[in-house]
Structures are given as C-alpha cells and as structure tokens.
C-alpha cells in the first residue's frame, strides 16, 4: 500500500496520478484531483475513456459525513428508436457505428461535481491534460497492447488520422500527441460545459453525426443534464457497501455480497475450490437477475429493494449446490435493477470514486472531426426486445456497466473500483471478499488472482496463479477453466483509496494489471 497523511490519487496511468496529486498540492479537493486525473486519462488512455463517454461518481464529503452519487450517463437521441433501426434492417442493437452513439455525459458530470465540491479554478483542472496532448507522452506497455488490439475498431478516416499516425497503432515507448483534443480541452477549460453541449464542440459532434447518417440533434445535446442520485447499499459483515443505483449495474455487486453473506468464508482461504465455487455460483445468480431487471428507472420499475432483501438473498443462496456447478441459472422473482477508474482522497478525508468509459475500446469507432476524441458506443447495451425493461426509447439511458464503489465501517472510509465491462460486479465482489472475509490489506486484496465468467455458462476465465490442484477440484464440480495468464487485464484494472479519520492516515492501492500508480500529494520541502 501507499500510505501518507497527505492526499493520494490512484489511477491506471502514472501521469494521471501525478497530475491529480499536484492538484491536491495546489489546494484542490479530492474532486479537483479526480477531474484533473480523468482529463489526463482522456489523453493517455484514449481507447478507454474520453469526452465522448459517460461517467459515474460516488463522493464522500468528510465534513458533512454524507455520500453523494452522480449519474452522468447520457441518453439516446430522440430520433434513435427501434422503428428507425428496424427500417434500416437491424434485428438487434448495433455494437458500433453512429447508431450505437448516445449523448456523452462526462463533461456535464465534471461540471456538476466541480460546482458542488471543487475549490480550484475550473480552467486549472485541464492544464496537465492539455500539456500532454500538445507535447506528447511515451506510450506504456499495457496501453500499447490495448491500442494494437483495438485498432480494427477505428472505422472513420478521422479516427484513423488521429489514433493511427503513420497508419499503425502506437508501440511501447513511442511518443503520441493529440493537438485536436488539446483544442477541445481548452474550449471546455475556457468556456465551461456549454462549449461541449451548446458551443463549438457540440457543432462538431452534430456535423460528425450527420456525416454518418446519425440522429443526434442540437436539442439532444443542449437539453441533457446529469443528476445527483441516492446511492444504494447493503450491510456485509459489519461493513456498509455502496453502489450507484440503476441504470448502472452496481446492484449486482450488492446482490453477490448478499448471497455470500449466507456462507462462512472457506477455511482453506480465498483461493480454495470451495470459496471460488461459491463465488462463481453467486456471480451467476446475481447476473441472471441483473440482466432481467436492470434498466433506466425513469422508464422501467427496477426492484432494487426486493433484490437486496435478506429473505430474497437467502433464497438465492439456497440454490447453490456446494458440489456442482449450475451452467444455466435463471433469474429469480423478487416480490414487494471498457473503462477507466480512478480514486482520490485528500488530506481532509474527502474521497472521489470516479469511473469513466467509452464502453468498447475506442467506442463507436467514430472520432469527432477536429476534436480528437471518440464517441462512445454505449447505446449498444440497449435491447430491441419490446418486452425488455432495457428496450431502446428516446431520451432513455441504457443499461450501464461502469460502477464506482464505496464502503465504510466506523472511522474507515474506502473508495474502490475495478474496470472491465460486464465483469465489474464480479471483480469488485472478489476484492470485497478478499478484504472483508480474509483480512487482506487493500493492495493484497486487489492483486489476488481473479476469475471472470457470465450467467449461462460453466466456462470460467481464471488467472494461472490459482494452483493446479484447485483448478482440478473446480473441474470436478463441473466448471470449465480457461487460463488467462498471471495478471490478466481481462480481469479488470482496479484502484483503491482509504481514509482512517481516527488516525488521519490515507492509504491507496493500484492494480498490477495496469500501467498505473498511487501518487502522494507532493510535499513542499522548504
């Protein structure tokens, strides 16, 4: 762990962590540091996140002892309807291209969070990102790998011009600059969020959408607003764990933990066949419910309270056979819903747990002309099934995979998150169990071997650090193990910060599966 009385910023790229830590040293709060770091990540991890994506935030305000939630996920354009897509021959939501694009929410999210909790001048938050966009930075190992793998997604000529300089992905150690995104960031810094939703950037988005036959209108952008929401929570062995409510998938984390609360931690430890089997089966049951019920609560009833009730969780836990894998669990019937994550804690104990994403690497594959950033493909997560609560509708927000986390017990408050698409609830639950059930510190809990899987299959991706004898025992229970390497980015990339208000000490952890670090607020030695 990184430990300090000063503030700490943990991100998946060391330049972003450094920039956020400097914001703290300049008198900024945790949200100032988080926005600063996120803007740098827009430049250094352009396939993962950017101004064309969405954002969610959990923010612990130490003075008021209150946790705030911010949903900055964008809605579908008014003209993007099932009927419109069906006339174009679509039988399901397109995964990429202009018809997968929803209104980006991140810039409005930055603005609302800064207005409520920021101290530094707005324009100052973007100077590090503008610097790296103009002067360039050396591409590190993990990002180079993502760049190469995601290159086929870059469909538009503009996207290829910006992100495939010389006609190829950036290699390790190559210097990359993006003057176009520097221009866009400067517009936001100088003119505020309206530059994005009503001004020059909005015009560029609309022109780009029109050139691809998209449905986005000026009103779709100008009328959008992110919203403050009440976090949802569950009590787990003395800890209170929080998530953002639907349309985000955080309720699956809480349901998994609620199911696990019906079992004692395995005597043979977290990387034992019994413990892993229980976690795997709990994951499948929670995912079955998630995919049946999760949607935008403004358009559909999402039975969160019922799904997280003790009686329902006990019924779900009773379905787990300790000796046999269930390859096709069904959703229950409750009665009575790719990415960049960062965490920042300041010396006063305020905590920002922030997550931001394009969804797929490089999102829709379409770059905004002259602005140097990609448009997300978050609309791909809508359904065209009229019976689904997540069916596409105008001005509706899609099912969302990105989830920031927060937890507390007594004097200890923790912001945490692990990116990785649909695998995020599972990865977060594994971290939580490692920390709470097995007493690991936050760095050890984050680095423990992880597995990934989905609802209706017995195929489980697993890091090869899980011992062979454990994997063999799981195979005998019916699981199909697919090895993914020692530290696989497919398992997600996490960050954690922790504040102990009794001692005044801060702690942080950064995942070995990424290029990141946890950076301490610099000290003035004079």
N, C-alpha and C positions, 0 to 999 in steps of 0.2 A: 504494500500500500504506500501511497504518498501521503505524508502526514504533516500538517502545518497549522499554526494559529491563523495564518493568513488565508485568504481565499484560494480556491483551486478550481481549475477548469479542465475537464476531461473530454476529449473528442477523439475521433478516428483519424485525425491528421495533426501532426505536431505543430505545423504553422498556425492552424486554427486555435489550438490550445494555447500557444504563446500569445496570440493576439487577444484572446479572451482574458488571459492573466494580466496582460498590460492594461486592459480596460479596467480591471479591478484596481490596479495600482494607481490609475488616474482618478480614482474616486468613484468608479462605477459600481452599480449593484450587480447581483447575480444575473438579472435580465439584460443589463447593458453588456455584460461579458458574453452571455449566451447569444445575443443578436450579433455581436461583433464576430464571434467564432463561427456562427452559422453563415454569415456573409462570406467569410474566408472559405468555408467549405463549398460554397457555391462556385468558387473559382477553382479550388484544388481537387474537388470530387464532383465534376460536372455531370457525370453519368448518374450519380446517386441523388443529387438534390439541386435546387436552383430556384430562381424567382418564378419559374413556370410550374412549381409544385405546390403542395399543401403542407400544413403544419399543425401540430397539436402541442399544447404546453400544460404542464402542471407546475404551479408556482407556490412555494411555501413562503409566506410573509411572516418572518420571525417576530416582528413587533406585535402584530395582531393575533399571532398563533393561528392563522387561517390558511387553508389550502384553496387555491383558485385553479379552475380549469378553463382552458381556452380552446375552442374548436375553430380552427382556421382552415377548414376543408371546403373547397369550392363546389358550387352546384352545376348541374347540367344546363347548357343553354336552353332557352325557351323552345327553339326550333328543333332540338335533338330529342325526337320521340321514337317509340317503337314503330309507329306507322311510317315515319320518314325513313328509318333504316330498312324496313321491310320492302318499301318501294325500290330501294337500291339493291334488293336481293339478299339482304342479311337475314340469317336464321339465328344468329347469336351476336352478342356484342363484339364489335371488332376489338382486337387486342392492341392494335397500334393504329397510326394514321390519324387524320383530323377528326374522325367521328368517335375517337376514344378520348378526346380532349375535353376536360371540364375547366371551369374558371379557376385560375390559380389563387390560392388563399394566403400564401406565405407573407407577402408584403403587408397586407392588411393585418395579419396576425402580429408581425413585428411591430407595426404601428400601435395597435391597441395595447400590447404588452408594455411597450415603452412608455406610453402615456400614463399607464397605471403605476408602473414600478420603476421606471428609469430615472436616472439622475444626470447622466452625461448628455451633452447636446446630441440630438439625433444625427446630425451630419458627421459627427466624430466616429460614430459606430462603424461607418463604412470605409474609413480611410485605409485600414490594413488590407481589406479585400480589393480596393481599387489599386493599391500599390502592387499587390501580387498579380493582378490581372494585367497591369501595364508593364511591369518589369519582368514578369515570368517567375516560375518556380520549377525546381527539379522534380520530375515525376518519381514517386517512390514505388516499391515493389508491388504491393497489393493493388494499388490504383492502376499501375501498368497492366496487370493481369486482367482487371475488370475492363479496362479500355479495349484491350485486344479482343476479349470475348464479346463485348457489346458492339463492336464496330459494324456488324451487319445490320444493326437496328437503325443506323443513321441513313435515312431514306432520302431526305431532301438535299438538294445541292448546297443549300445554306449550311445545313448541319455538317455535311462533309467538308465544306470550306473551313469551318471554324474548328472542328474537332478531329479532322484527319489531315492536318497540314502535311503537304508532301504526298498526300494520297494514302497515308497509312497511320495506324494508331501510334501513340507516343510510347516509346520504350523506356525502361528504367534509366533514370539519370538524364533523360532528355529534358530540355527546358521548354515549357509551354507558357505562352502568354495569350491573353484574350482581350484585346483592346475594345472590342464591341461590348462585352459585359462590363468592362470598366466604365464605358459611357452610360450604360443602363444604371449601374450602381450609383454613378454620380448624379444622374437625374433624380433617383429616389432620395439620395442624401440631401440634395439641394431643394427639391420640390415636395418631398414627403410622399405618402402613399398615393396621392392623387395623380402623380406622374405615371403611375402604373395603371390605375383604373380609369382615368379620365384624360390623361395627357399624351405625351409623345410615345411612351411605351405602349399605352392602350391602342393608339392608332396603328403601331407596328404589329401588334397582336392581331388586330382586326384585318389588316391587309394580308398578313400571312394566312389567317384562316380562310379568307375569301379566295386566295390564290389556289387553295387546295379544295375548294368547294365546301367549306365548313359552315356551320350555322351560327357561330358566335356573333352577337350584336353588341353595339356600344352600351345598351342598357344591361345586358348580361354582366358586363364588367362594372359599370358605374353603380349599379344597384346592389352589388354584392357587399356583404358585411360578415365578418367572423363574429362569434358570440361567446360570451362567458357562460360556462356551464357548471353544474354541480357535480363534482367527482363522485363516482360510485366506489363502494368499499366492501371489504369483508374482514372479519377478525380471524386470525390464524395463529393459534398457539401463543397468544399474548401480543402479537403484532397486528396493527391495523394497516391493511394494504389497499392502496387506492389506484383507480384507473379512470380514464376518460370514458364517459358513457357512450352508447351508440350514437352515431353511426360507426364509431371505432370498434375494434374487436377486443377491447380490453376486458370485457365481461368474461371472455374465455379464460383469461389468466385467473380471475377470481373463482370461476367455477372449478377449474382444475385444482386450485388450492383447497377449495371447499370439499372436493371429493377426497383429496389426500388427507384432509383432517380426520377422516373416518378410519385411517390406518396409522399404526405406530411406525415410526421410521425403522427401516430394516436394521437388524443387529449387525449385519455384515457390512454396513456402510452404504454410501451413496452410489458407488459403482459396484453394486452386487446385483445378481439376477433378480432377486425378489424386489428390490427397490426400483430397478429400471422397469421391470414388468408392470408394477403398479402405476408408475408414472406414464408409461406408454398407454396403458388402458384408460387411465384418467384423461389423457390427452384426446383419445378418440371420442370418448363420450362428450367432452366439452365441445370439441369441434363439430360433432353432429348437431348439437343444439345451436352453436354459433351460426352454422350455415343455413339452418332452418329459420332462425328468428331475427338475425341482425339486419338492421336497415336504418334509414333516417327516421327518427321518432316523430318528426313532423308529418310524415306520410304514412307511417305504419305503427301499430302497437307492438312494442318490444318488451316482453315480460321479464325485465331485468330482476325485479324484486323477487319474483317467483322462482326464477332460475337459481338465485343465490340463497334461497331459504334453506335452513338446516334440514328440514324434512325432505325436500326435493333432492338435496345433495346426498343425503343418506340413501335414498332410493337409487340414485345413480351409482353410488359406491358399491351397493349390494349386487350390482350387475357384473362386477369384476370377479372373474374366476382366477384364483391365485396360481393355477397350474396350466391355464390355456389362454392363448391369445384370441381375441374376437376380431375377425377380419372385416366385419361389416356391421358395426353398431348403428342403431337407429337413434334419431332424436327422441327426446322424452316429450311428455305432455304436461308441462307445469301448469298448475292452477293458481287462482287468485288474480335482451337483443346481443422495389429496392430503395434503400433508405439511409439517412444519416441521423444518428442520435448523438446528443451531447448533454452533459450535465455540468452545472456551475454552482458553486457555493461561495458566498462572500464571507468576510470576517464577522459580519453581524448574524450569520446563520441563515440568511435567505437562500433558498435553493430553487434553481430553474432546471426542470426536467423537460427537455425540448427534443422533439423529433420532427424531421422534415424529409420530404421524398418526392421523386419524380414517378414513383411506383416502379415500373420496369427500368432497367438501366437505359439511360438516355430517353426515357419516357416514350412519347409517341413517335419518336424518330424525326420530329419536325422542329427545327430551330426558328425562333422569331427573327425575321430578317433585320439585320443591322444591330441586333441587341445581344447576341452572343449567349443566349440561354435556350434550353429546350422546353417545349410544352409537355406537361405530364400526360400520361395515358390512364389516369385514374378512372375514367368512365368505363374502362374495360371490366370493372368489377360490378357493374350493373347487370341485371338479368333482363331478358326479353320475355320471360315467362310471366303472363299476366297474373298468375296465382302467387308469385313470389312477393314477399314484402319488400324486396330489393329491386322490383321491376323499375326500369327506366321511366322517369317522368320529368317534365320540365321543372327546373329550379329545385330539383331534389339532389341531395348529396349521396354519393354511392357508399356502399359497404367499404370500410377503410381498414387497411391492415396496420397502419403505423400507430404505436401506442407508447406514450411515456408513462413511467411508473413512479410511485412514491409510497413510502411506508414509514411508520413511526411507532415507537414504544417509549414511554416516559420522556427522558431528555434526549433521545436519539432520533434523528430525522434523516431519511435516506432518499435521494433521487436516483432512479435507476432506469435503464432501458437497454434492450438488445434488438438491433435491427435485423431484418431478414424476412420481409414479406409475410406470407401466411404463417411462417414458423415462429413469429414473435411471441405469441402467448406461451407456446411450449418452451422456448428458450428462457423466457422470463420466469416461468414456473420452476424450471430446473435451478436457476440461480437462487430463487427464493428458498427452495427446499434445502439447497446446499448450505445457505447462510443460516436459516432458522432451525432446521431439523438437525443439522450436523455441526453447527458451531464454527463454521469456517469464517475467516475474515473476508471482506468484500472482494479482494483480489483473488484469493483462492477459490471462492465460490464462483467467480466469473470465469476462471480458467479451467475448472473441472471439465472432463470430457463430456460432450453433449451428444444428443441424438435428435433427429428430426423424423417426422412422419406425417401422415394425414389420416383422414377419417376412415375411409373404407378400403383399407389395405393392411396387410401384415408386413409390408416392406418398410424397414426402418433404416434410415441412413445413420451411421454411427462412426464417431471418431475412433481411430485404431488404437488409441491409448486405453480403451476398455479391454481388459485382459481377455485372452482367447477362451479361457475356461468359463468366463461369464457369458461371452457371446455364444458358446456352445450350449450353455444352460438355457439361454433365451431361445435358441433354435429349437430345443426340445419342447418348449412351451408353445411353439407354433410361429414364432417371429422369423422373418426373413431378413438377415442382417446384410446391409450393403456398406462396406467400409469406405470412409471418405477422407482418410489422411489423419495426421496427428492433430493439427489445428486447422480445421476447415472453415473457410469464410461462409460456406453454405449453412453453417450452424448459427450465423449471425455474428454481429460485432457489437460488443457492449461497452458501456461506460457507467460508472457509479460514483456518486459523491455522498458523504455522510458528515453530519454535524452533531457533536455532542454539546448540548447547551450547558451542561454542568461543568465540564472542563474547558469549554470554549475551543476545543480542538476540532479541526477538519481532517477528513480522510478522503482518499479517492483511489479509484482503480480504473485501469484502461486495458481493454481486451488484447491479448496476444494475437488475435485473429485479424488485426487491422494494423494500419501504419501509425496509430495514434499514441498519445501520451497524456498523462495527467500533469499539468503545469501549475506550479505555485505562483501566486501573485508576487512579482519581484519586490525585493527589499531595497530601500534606499540606504546605502551603506554610510552615507555622510552623517 
